[in-house]
Amino acid sequence: MSDYTSFEVANFQLEKGGVLPTARLAYATRGKLNAARDNAILVPSWYTGTHDDCETYLLGEGRALDPGKYFIILTNLLGNGLSSSPSNSEAPVERGRFPKVTIQDNVRLQHRMITEQLGIERLRLVTGFSMGACQTFQWASQYPDMVQNACPIAGSARTGNYNKVFLLALRRALQLDPAFAEGFYDRPPVNGLRAFAAIYAGWGTSEPFYRESVFGALGSRNTVEHVADFWEPFFMRCDANNLLSQLWTWENGDISANSTFGGDLGAALGAIKSRTIIVPIDNDRYFPPVDSHNEARQIAQAKVAVVASPWGHMAAMNPGDSGQIDAPLRELLAD
């Protein structure tokens, strides 16, 4: 893992109750903040992702998110193993005792870090992929005067019911492995993690990805090899409690589920002032374009730019789709 910095807050109160004795936000920055302090971009991480992953798949010289032009802040989701997580927290919030953390909790902690530690009061752009997109929606709604432009990529303002059925299957795969031991395992629940990977493989890309054998580009000769070669190693490196913690955050994603909006999603979306381009993937099974169009209709300055890709939800990780991902980002940054 590349170098990163930690921002810590003592006795961090959580939205759904409970407290983190020390809330630690791991983050990294790329590029330089200019004299006007108006070139800052925030990129929150996604499910299982880190600041390194965001840099690998979204940043680069000549890309829309170019560290040569912008000061880019890469934050790590609570529960991802770098920020405060079940795997790295001390009692009484270690392992299976780690409290429930929401998207809003993540964004509040990020806001404190950006304003208190970095001294930045205005963000040129907030953008992120998947759960990073969910955080983007939360940022734009929760801090509307701070976010100039917003570009949520393959994510939603509220997790849909179909999405939640997928997440339930993942949870069951881990928790029903006897080795899981209610979160206090002495060894990784390997069988649960392998089942988790197999479920994820059917949702992470798309039906065309398998029908057209796109997995061949990754070196697999068939679907069984693809799951074994790509998805199993990906999740076997993860801590099961960390996976479940982030999963709960994803499942309960809802920018209106707070005292400000009282569950009124329309009001939460209507509070967004930023120029917004929502970027769904046409074959995304988690966050379908229909949800993006519904969200855009309730945001004053929003439109939708659909990415076409058999990679489905994983399009942001496919180099062949980087041009489609970058186009709306360039448009928002052009002013």
Summary of the structure (lengths in Angstrom):
residues: 335
radius of gyration: 18.9
end to end distance: 34.1
largest distance: 56.5
contacts: 1197
relative contact order: 0.14
helix: 43%
strand: 17%
